C-alpha cells in the first residue's frame, strides 16, 4: 500500500510541480534521488518550518519551482 501511495504522489508531483523542468520526464527513482535526498538544514519554530539548502545544490531551481507550483495548486 505504501509503495502504491508513494508512486501516486510522485506522479502527481511530476504532473503538477515538475512541468517544463529537467525532471519533467524523469523516473520515480531519479526524482527521489535529485529532489528528496538533498542535504538541508531544517529549523522548526512554532509557526514555520525553514529549509536552508546549500547554494551549490544543482537542482535548486527545480526545487524552488516545484515548491511554488505546489503551493499555488494547494491555494
N, C-alpha and C positions, 0 to 999 in steps of 0.2 A: 504494500500500500504506500509506504513512504517513498519508494523509488518512483512509483507512478505519479504521485503528487509532485515530487521534485521535477520530473520531466515536464509535467504540465506547466509548472511555474517557470521553468527555463524557456519553454516555447512561448509563453506569454511575454516574458522579458525580451525575447528576440523579436517578437512581433510588434511590441509597443515601444520598448526603450532603445533597441539597437538598430532601428531603421536608419539607413544611409550612413552606417559606420563600417569600420573594418571588420567588425564581428557580426554583421547582419546575416551572413550565411554560415557562421561557424557552428561546429558541433557542440553538443552539451558539455563535453569534456573540455573543449577549448574555452568556452565561456567560463566554466568553473575555474579553470587554471588562470586565465587572464584577468577576470574581474573579481572573483570571490577570494582567491588565495593571494591577497596582497598584504604587505606589512603596513599597518597603520596604528597610530596611537589613538586609543578611544578614551575620551573623557566623558563621564556621565555626571550630570548635575540633576537638580530637581526638575528643571523644565526642559532640558535639551540633551541630546547626545551629539558630541562633536568628534568628527574624524579628522585627524591630522595625517595626511598622506605625504610620503616622500616626494619632493619636487622632481625627482628623476624617474618617477613611475611612467613607463612607456605608454600605458593605456589610460592616462589621467583624463584626457579629453573625452574619451568614450565613456568613462565612469561618470563624469560630470553631465554629459548629455543624457545618459540613461537616467540618472537621478532626476534631472529637470523634467524629462518626458514622463516618468512615472509619477512625479509629484503633480504635474499638470493633469494627468489622466485620473488621479485619485480625487482631485478637487471638483 
